[in-house]
Amino acid sequence: MLLSKLKRYLPRSLYGRAALILILPILLLQMVVAIAFLQRHFEGVTRQMTRNVALEVNFVLNAPKDDPGAAHARALPLQLTLRQGGEAGADRRRFYDISGRTVIETLRASVPGINWIDLATYNRRVAVNIGRGAEAVTVVFDRRRVSASNPHQLLVLTISTGLLLILIASVFLRNQLRPIKRLADAAEAYGRGRRVDYHPSGASEVRAAGAAFLLMRGRLDRQIEQRTMMLSGVSHDLRTPLTRLKLGLSMLDDQDVVNLMRDVDDMEELLSAFLDFARGDVTEDTVLTDPMRVVEDVVQDGRRLGQRLDVLRDGPVGMVLARPVALRRALTNLVSNARRHGTRCKITVTGFDGSVRFTVEDDGPGIPEAQREDALKPFNRLDHARNQDKGGGVGLGLAIAADIVRNHGGSLRLAESARLGGLKVEFAVAR
């Protein structure tokens, strides 16, 4: 339970967690040194030095005035001041004076008759009031005689050394984690359909992972290239006999021939849609693209075919990193679906800080929520749910658009249009 609560406050990045693993032991080490060494060792040293000064104070206070030893007592580094009316009072020390507590305890235990001890009033000096009435005296001596002079120096040296080690380790850690970050960026870019230059670097494990990524990326590129070449050959081999068949049928005049021509046209449309889906957009490079320019081209093509199209720009749009031909193909497929199943279509382009969202709505019958996931699958025709008066298509329009959107690092979502009452299709492209 406690561990799950702590996870909320722990850093999520690899650099943050590694820095935490590095800093915590150093801080714990400094705490152990401060508690075990400073508190125990210097507390013992302070107690011993205070006892020595207490012996001198007792010697001076107990020496007779006519005793030759009194002259020697006056030669000690102690300042005696007569103080009338001595009475008990509160001891004084600064709140951060840790060793002062030990000084006060030791003096009170070693020197009888102490009224109060002042460690705060005088700068680096200790004042001790002893006795009652006319016999009261105040003894003042240097604070360095009862406290070690280097605990703070050791503490400052420990903290400075710890900070220096943390700085050096942070620089080294950042250099070690930079190759991992570059590998993650390259993998993320490739997943979004963008290819960036990457060369393995860093530790041997990171180099091995980078080499495996390059090997995997090269294998995928070769498979896509081989598939594209094969489909290009299939396209050529199939279109040639279809063209000859269409030419031969056009020379005949019969109602059956008209039906056969319609079948040939359907076969050609199916072949074109299949090749568009299988070829994808891998042959096109990602460039800075104006989304509104792409939408305007799609709208012009749709209006040329007699379709009612409206365009709405929602805020500043800007530029995006995309494949313009593929993006236009996706929007064209969505607009064609809207034309096939409805009479009106509305395209909305909304700009955000990190992406641009496209929304295509129509006034058709829409797609039931339970069938929207199946509608994105290739060759899946929902003819019973959509209007077939203008043709049912081949079941690849939404699948091709969804594949193009995935290659741009996004996802295509189907919903019900609140404006037109038909289908609403949304997807976003990152900048």
N, C-alpha and C positions, 0 to 999 in steps of 0.2 A: 504493500500500500504506500509506504513512504517512498520507495524507489520509483513508483509510477508518478508520484507527485513531483519528485526531483527531475524527472525526465522532461517536464514542461519547461524548466529553466535552463537545461543544458543546451549548449550550442549544437546546431544541426549540421553545420559544415564540417568537413574533414579537418580543415585548418583550425577551426575553433576547438574541436575536440582534442586534436593533437597539442595545441597550445595549452589547453587545460591540463592535459596529462603531464606536460612539461612544467607548468607553473606550480601546480599543487605540491609536488615533492619539495621544490625549493622553499616554498612558504612553510611547509611543515618542518623542514630541516631548520629553518631560522627560528621557528617557534620553539623547537626542542632545545636549540642552543641557548636561546634567551632564558628559557625556564630552568633547564638543567645546569647551565654554566653560570650565567649572570646572577640568577637568584641565589643559587647555593654557594658558588665559589666566592663571589664578591660580597655576599652577605656574611660569610665567615671572615673574610678579610676586613670588612668594615667593623665587625664586632671586636676583632683582635686589636685594630688600631684605636678603637674607642676605649677599650680597656686600658691601653697604654696611657692615653690622655687622662683617663680617670685616676690612674695612679699619681700622675703629676698634680692633678687638682687636689687630691686628698693630701698629698705631701705639702703643698703650699698652704692649704687651709689649716693643717695640724701643726705646722712648724711654729715654735715659740718666737716671739719677737726678739728676745735677747739671745737666741740660739744662733751660732755661726752658720747653721744650715739655712737660716732664713735668707741670707744674702744669696746663697746658691738657688733658693726657691725663686727669688726675684729675678734671677738670670734666666729662668725657664721662659719659653715663648708663650707666656700666658699673661693676659692683661686683666688685672684685678681692679674693680671699681667698687668703693663702698656705697651701699644703697640702704638708706634708712627705711624701716617699715617693710621689710620683705614679707610677702605673704604668698600662699599657694595660688597658682593661676593655671590657665590652659596652655598646653604646649602648642607651638605654631610651626607648621612646615607647609611647603607648597604641595599641591595635590599630585604632581608628577614626581615628587621627590621620593622614590621608592626606598633608597638606602637610608633616608632620614628616619624612617620608622625604627630601623635597627639601631641607629645612633641614639635615639631617645630611650628605647628600652634598655640598652646597655648602660648608658649614663645613670639612669634612675636605679638600676640594680647595683651599680658599683660605687656611686657617690651618695651618701646619706644626706638628707635635709634639703633636697632639691625642691624649689618652689615651682619653677617653670623652665622650659627650654625653648629657645627661639631660633629656628633655622630659616625664617623667612624675612625678617626685618633687615638684617645686615647682609650686604652683598658678599657671598662666599665666606661668611664668618658665622660662628656659633656662639650664642650668648646663653649662659647658664646662671640662673639666680639661685643662691644657696643661703640658708640661715634665716633667722627671725629678728625682727626689730633692728636695734643698732648694730647687731653682728652680721646683718645681711650683706652679702657681696655679690657682685656680678662678674663672672669669669668669661672672658671673650678670647677665642682662639680661632686659628685658621681652619676652615672647613676641610681642607685637604689633609689635615692631620687625622681625621676620623673617617674619611671616605676615600676609596681608591679613585684616582684621577682619570682612569682610562676605561671605565665601563661604557660610557657613551661613545668613546672612540671605537671600541670594539663593535658596538651596535651599529654605528654608522658604517664602519668598514664591512660588516656582514651584509647590511642592506645594499650598500653600493655594489659589492661583489655580486650579490644575487641579481640586482637589476642588470648589471653588465652581462652576466651569464644568460639571463632571459633574453636580452637584446640579441646577443650572438646566436643563441639557439633559435630565436624567431626568424632571423635572416636565413639561417641554414634550413630551418623547417620550411620556410616559404619557397626556397629554391628546390627542395625535394618534392614539394606538393605541386609546383607549377607544371611539371610534365603530366601529372594525373589530371589537372584541370584542363590542359590542352587536349588530352585524350578524350575527356568527357565532352568538351566542346565540339571536337571533330565527330564523335559518335552522334551527338545531338543534331548537328548540322546535317549529317548524312541521313538521319532518320527523318528530317524535315525536307529531304530532297535536294539539299545543297552539298556540294563537294568542296571541301577546303583543304589546303595543303597541310600535311601533317607528316612529321618525321619523328620516330621514336627517340626519346631521350630520357635521362634520369637514371634511377637505380635499375638493376638487372631485371627485377620483377616487373617494373613499369615498362621497360623496353620490350620484354616478352609479351606483355599485354598489348602494347602498341603494334608490335609486329603481327600478332594474331588478328588485330583489328584490320590492319592493312591487307592481310591475306584474305580475310573474310570479305572486305569491301571489293577487292579485285575479283574474287570468285563470283560475287553477286553481279558485278559489272559485266563480266564475261558471259554469264548466263543470260542477262538481259539483252546483251548485244547479239548473242546467238539466237535468242527467241525472236528479236526484231528482224534479223536477217532471214530466218526461216519463214516468218509470217509475210515478209515482203515477197519472198518467192511464191508462197501460197497465193498471195493476192494476185500476182502476175499470172500464175498458172490457171487460176479460176476465172479471172476476168476475161481472159482471151476466149475460152469456149462460150462464156455467157454473152460476150459481144457478138460472136458468130451466130449463136442461137437467136439472139434478138434481131439481128439483121435478116436471118432466114425467115423468121416469123413475120417480120414487117412486110415481106413480099407476098404473103398470103392474105386472103380476104375471107374471113370466116369468123363467126361468133366464138367458136372454140379457140381460135387464134388470139382473140382479144383476152380471153381468160388466161391463156398460156403467157401472153405478154405481161399480164398483171402478176402472174406467179414469178416470172423472170425478174420483174422490177422488185418484188418482195425479196427474192433471193439476193439481188444486188444490194438492196438496202441492209439486209441482214449481214451480208459479207462486210460491207463498209463499217457497220456498227461494231461487228466483232473485231475487225482489225484495229479500229480506234481504241477499243477497250484493251486489247492485248498489247498494242504498241505502247500505250500509255504516253508519258511525256518525258521519258528518260533522255531523249536525244536533244532536248532544249535546255539551254543554260538559264540559271537564275539571274535576273537583272533587276535594276530599279525600274518599277513599272507604275504608271499613273492609273489607278483603278477607274477613275471616271472616264478616261480615254477608252479603256476596254469596254466599259458599260455602254458608252455612246456608240461604239461600233456594233455591239450586239443589238442595241435598240434600233439603229438604222436598218440592220438586216431584217429585224422583225417587222418594222413598219413597212419595209419594201414588200413584204409578203401580206400586207393588209392587217397586221395584228395591232390591237390597241395596247400600247405600252406607255406607262408613266414611270418617271424617274424622280427619286427624292434623295437629295444630298442632306444628310443629318450632321451638320457641323463640318469643320475642316477635315479633309481626308488625308491629303499628303501623298507620299510615295510608299510603296511596299516592295519587298524583295519577292519576286514571283516569276513564273514562266508565263509571259503574256499570252502566247498562243494557246497553251493548255488552259489558262484561266478563262480565256474567251470561249474555248470549247465547252468548259463546264457550264458557264452562264448560258451559252447557246442551247445546250441540252435542256437546262431547266426552263428556259423561255419556250422552247419547242414543246415540252410537255405541257406547259400552261396553255399554249395555243391549241394543242390537240384536245385538251380536256376542258377548256373554258373559253371565254370571249374577251376577258380583260386580264392584264398582267401588270403588276407594279413591282419595280426594283428599287430598293432602298439601300443606300451606301452610308454607313456610319463609321466615323473615324474615332479611334481610341489612341491612348498613348503608345501601346505596344502592338496594335493590330488594327485591321479594317474589317468590318463585318458587312457581308452581303446578305440581303433578304429578298427573296423572290416569292410573290404571292399571286394567286389566281382566284377566279370566281367559279371554279369547277366543283365537282362533287367532293373533292378531297379524298383522303385515304384514312380509313379507320385506324385508331391508335393501335389496335392489336396486330395490324398488318404492316405497320410502318417499317419495322425491322426487316421483314421479308421483301419490302419494296426496294431496298438497297442492294439486294442480292442480284447477281447477273442472271439474265434470261428469265427473270421472275415477272410475269405479266399479271397484273391485278385487273384483268378486263371486267370482272364482275363488279368491281368497285368504281371504275372510271368510265367516262363516256367513250363509247367506241364509234360514234358517228363520224369522227374525223380520223379514224385509224387507231389501232391499238398499239402500234410500235412493235419493237422486238424485245423490249424488256431490258435495255442496256443504258438508257438515258441517265437515270439516277445512279446506276452503278458506275458509269464512267465519271460522272461528276463527283461522286463520293471518293473514287480512287484518286482523282486529281487533287481533291481537297486534302486527302491523307498525305499525298506526296508533298504538299505544302505545309505539313505539320499541324493540320486542323482536323476537324470532324464535321460531317454534314448532319444536320438535325431536321427532322420533319415535324410539323405541328399544324394546328388549325389556324387559318388566317382570321384575325378579328376584324380586319378592315373589309375584306372581300368575301369572306365566308368559305373559301376553298382551301387549298393546300398552301402552307407556308414552309419554305425551305430556307434554312439559315446556315451560313458557314463563315469562318473568319480566316484571314491570311495575316501572318505575323509580319511586322515591319523588318 
